[in-house]
Amino acid sequence: MVKGSDVLLILVAIIFPPAAAAFVTGCSCDLLINICLTILGYFPGHIHAFWLIYKKMQAEERYGHGGFHYTGNGHYQPLHHDYAAPANYGTAGP
């Protein structure tokens, strides 16, 4: 599900892709990769920034808002190891 913060990240990625990458990953290797891709060509920087935003949205759906941390290379891990899927996850529910 797309939230308002995700829409804002997408708008930032359209204007300046490294800023969106910095918001998603912080000061990490992915930020450096995005800066290099943007310098090499504006379009590759966009693709990388949108991919990072997509991976963040997937982690929010899987672990809930704020229930994960970024480990690099587009991967997220849950903060709590006793993670269980929400009740009725993937079903119509009662």
C-alpha positions in Angstrom: 0.0 0.0 0.0 1.4 3.4 -1.0 1.5 6.0 1.7 1.9 9.7 1.6 5.6 9.4 2.6 6.2 7.0 -0.3 4.6 9.5 -2.7 6.9 12.2 -1.3 9.9 9.9 -1.7 9.0 9.3 -5.3 8.7 13.0 -6.0 12.1 13.6 -4.4 13.5 10.8 -6.5 12.2 12.4 -9.7 13.8 15.7 -8.8 17.1 14.5 -7.3 17.6 10.7 -7.0 20.5 10.7 -4.5 18.4 12.6 -2.0 15.8 9.9 -2.1 18.4 7.2 -1.8 19.8 9.1 1.3 16.4 9.3 2.9 15.8 5.5 2.4 19.3 4.1 3.2 21.1 6.8 5.1 24.8 7.3 4.5 25.6 3.9 3.0 27.1 2.2 0.0 23.8 2.5 -1.8 24.0 6.3 -1.6 27.4 6.3 -3.2 26.2 3.9 -5.9 23.2 6.2 -6.6 25.4 9.3 -6.8 27.7 7.5 -9.3 24.7 6.3 -11.4 23.2 9.8 -11.4 26.5 11.2 -12.6 26.9 8.6 -15.3 23.3 9.2 -16.5 20.3 10.7 -14.9 18.0 7.8 -15.8 20.1 5.0 -14.1 20.0 7.0 -10.9 16.2 7.2 -11.1 15.9 3.4 -11.6 18.1 2.7 -8.6 16.2 5.2 -6.4 12.9 3.8 -7.4 14.2 0.3 -6.7 15.3 1.3 -3.2 11.9 2.9 -2.5 10.1 -0.3 -3.8 12.2 -2.5 -1.5 11.4 -0.2 1.5 7.7 -0.4 0.7 8.0 -4.2 0.6 9.7 -4.2 4.0 7.0 -2.0 5.5 4.3 -4.4 4.2 6.2 -7.5 5.6 7.4 -6.2 9.0 5.1 -3.2 9.7 6.1 0.5 9.9 9.3 0.9 11.8 9.7 -2.9 12.5 12.8 -3.3 10.3 16.3 -1.9 9.7 18.2 -1.6 6.5 21.1 -4.0 6.1 22.4 -2.9 2.7 21.9 -4.0 -0.9 18.2 -3.5 -0.8 17.7 -6.0 2.1 15.9 -5.4 5.4 15.7 -7.4 8.6 13.1 -7.4 11.3 13.9 -5.7 14.5 12.3 -8.5 16.5 13.3 -12.1 15.7 9.9 -13.4 17.0 8.2 -12.0 13.9 4.9 -13.7 13.0 2.6 -12.8 10.1 -0.5 -10.8 11.1 -3.6 -12.7 11.7 -5.5 -13.6 8.5 -2.5 -12.5 6.4 -3.3 -13.2 2.8 -6.8 -14.3 3.4 -10.2 -12.6 3.3 -10.5 -12.7 7.1 -13.6 -13.5 9.2 
